């Protein structure tokens, strides 16, 4: 059984506890569905990376898609680790990855309108993750 720090009072608590026995703060793992959204973006990023690598133009002709896919992969993995470890620096880093993918997708709207759906998904996941981190005292 591993221990984590309570984001509210800093005391060590069991990762299986529903809330901190010291201050009553809810356990971060017991709230929200942030993992599902991040895992979906991770899967989409991996599929997108494979599509870029298998395309006729490769990375050279699909640089925007390559940047977006790698930012989604790195952003989702670092967010999942950040929430497990309650690490503020990783939350900031992963937010930067998502923001970069968001900006590149915005630039890519001129190429394909389908990027609008991706843009909305990235934005919603980023907002959800930041709200979850703020609610749990991580930022």
Secondary structure, DSSP 4 states (H G I P E B T S, - for coil): --EEE-TTT--EEETT-SB-TTT-PBPGGGS--HHHHHHHHHHHHHHHHHHHHHSSSHHHHTHHHHHHHHHHHHHHHHHHHHHHHT-HHHHHHHHHHHHHHHHHHHHHTTT-TTHHHHHHHHHHHHHHHHHHHHHTT--
